[in-house]
Amino acid sequence: MWDTWQDGVMEKHRVLVVEDERDIAELIALHLSDIGCEVTIAADGHEAMRQAFAREWDLVVLDLRLPGPDGLTICRTLRRESRYVPILMLTSKSSELDRVLGLELGADDYVTKPFSVSELVARVKAIFRRVESLSKRSTENDDSVNIGPLHIDAAGRQVTVDGEAMSLTAREFDLLLHFARNPGRVFSRAQLLDSVWGYGHEGYEHTVNSHINRLRSKIEPDPAEPELIVTVWGVGYKFNARRAQAAGH
């Protein structure tokens, strides 16, 4: 079960399912209820917008093809808010561009239609585990990381470089914090998927590459010649703490 305790009262994870195909929406709601989620369904983009801001959610399962505002518009709107809510996209197999755009807008993961219910439930569980793990680490570790010009406020989920605030998506922030808390350590793409995304899945390495490229474009002085998050050819990536500290002097 994925219940949590708040002030001595057991609370279920609150999930908003945004899906215009009723049978699919009810199937998702049924299986998420089985793992202890409280599920609300929105059948179009307008209802999704109203529901999304009516209360706080632990997860939004978001179909991209919707009547009214589409899923990409809803994703973009949610990511403008200060409070982070995980987003799991539902896309068709033929809509690779939509998946890429959704990930760039800050969606946490995606499942392609037609999907197996067991895969969707596994992805939902992975997102909950990752959020809970990051929350636990934020309370156990120092709430800030300072390396050279880079300042990361873990509790406030804010990043500045040379005093300038950076606009990072939730996953970009998690990725940067993971690197900064493990300076000099080389991570393979599979390890990053497991540690930051909450699951390891062959074939999703391109997701890591695209997030690192976007992160570099925001924090590197010259993204074409990265100095902070460097590629270790044939292995993966590492955070170059020495170079970051040198840049701060």
Summary of the structure (lengths in Angstrom):
residues: 249
radius of gyration: 18.5
end to end distance: 49.8
largest distance: 59.3
contacts: 753
relative contact order: 0.09
helix: 42%
strand: 23%
